[in-house]
Amino acid sequence: MGKSETAVELFQKGFNCAQSVFCTFGMETGLSKETCLRISGSFGAGMARRAETCGAVTGALMVLGLRHGMVKEGDVEAKKRNYDEANNFMTRFEQKNGSVLCRELLGCNISTPEGSKTATDRKLTKTLCPQFIRSSVELLEK
């Protein structure tokens, strides 16, 4: 099973979009599945169900931090590289999907009762969210 399928399977098991992306890659760095799920647990549904930055994007940004994040005081090159990688990822995701914002990607604001009902009625988390998760994973693999 490829990483895209692994991430979508986690999402289908009830984990949020950020957890699904982050956990798929985070365990490769030696983090436990439980730690990965806890770290990314608040970022789903556009960050705490606020319909802001898509969880598939924030999960990917956490992965990029694991890969490229600054860990030594004063290492401005690592800091710059991390931001460059993150900005590049976000640009590519936005080009592929039209936005990085959950409410724009879904076409409704799930942070409101009306938007949440629309998303449920239209089954957006079953049809659209897996696409965004796959997109994030594919972009991370490049």
N, C-alpha and C positions, 0 to 999 in steps of 0.2 A: 504494500500500500504506500502510495506517495504521500508527501507532506500535505498537499492540498486536501487529499481525502482524509488524512488523519485529523486535520484541523476541522473540516466540516463534520466529521463524525463526533468530535468533542462537542461541537455546537449542537448537533442533533441530540446529544445526550443531556442537554440542558445547561451547559456551560455557556458563558456569554462570548461575544465575538472577540473581545480582547484576550480572554483566557484561552480561547481556541487557538489563536495565532501564537501568542506568547509561549504557551505550554508546548506547542509543537516543536519550537526551536530551543526554548529555555532548558529543557532537560539535556540537550546536547552539551551544555556547558557544565554539567554536574549538579545543577539544581534539581531537587526532587520535584515530582509532579505536584505534590501538595504545596510546596513553596511557590512554584510557578502559578498555580491557581490562586493562591492567596494574594500574591503580589499584584496580579492583574484583575482581581475580582471586582474592584470598584470602577473599572474603566469601560464596562460594557454599556451598550445602548447610548452611545454618545457621551460617555463619562457620567456615570451614576444616573442613568436614565434622563439626562438633560438634553439629549438630541444635539449635542455639540460635536466634537471630533469623533468620527466613527471609531468604534472599538477595534475593528480590524486594523485601523491605522495606528491607534495608540498601542495596540499589542505589538505591531511591527516596530514602532519607535522604541519600545522597550527592548526588543531583540537587537536593534541597531545599537542601543546603549550597551548591551552586553558585549557586542562585537567590537565596538569602537570607542566606548565612553572613556573619558579622562579618569585615570585612577591615581595619577601622581600629581601632587601639588605643583602648580606652575607649568604643567604640560599643555601649553596653549595650542600646540600643533594637534594633539589628540582631541582637544576640545573643538578646534576648528574642523577637523576631519569628521568628527561625530555630527556636528551641525550640518556640514556639507552633505554627508550621507543621508541624514534625516530629511533635509530639504529636497534632495534629489528624489528620495522615495516618495515624499508627499506630492511633488510635482508630477511624477510618473503615475501615481495613483489617481490624481485629479485628472490628468489627461485621459486616462483609461476609463474612468468612471464619472467624470463630470464635476466632482466635488470631493472634499474630505469631510464634509459635515453630514452627520446622520440625518438630520431633518431634510436636507436637500437631496441626499441619496434616496431616501424613502419617499419623498414627496409629501410628507406629513410630519408634524412635530409630536413625537411620541411622549414628550414631557407633559403634554396636556391630555386630559381625559378624552377629548374629541379625537386628537391625533392618535392616541393609543388605540381607541376603538377602530379607527380607520385602518391602522396597521394590522390589527387582529382580523377585521372583516376581510381585508384584502390578502391576508396571509403573507404579508411582506417579509416577515422574519423567516418564512419557509422558502420564499422564492428569491428575494433580493439579497438578503444577508449572506447566504452561502456563496453567492457570486463575489461579494466584497471580500469575504474571507479567502476564497481562492485567489483572487486578484492580489491581495496582500502577500500571501505565501509565494505566489509565482514571482512577484517583484523582489521579494527577499532572496529567492533562490538565484536570481540573476546577478 
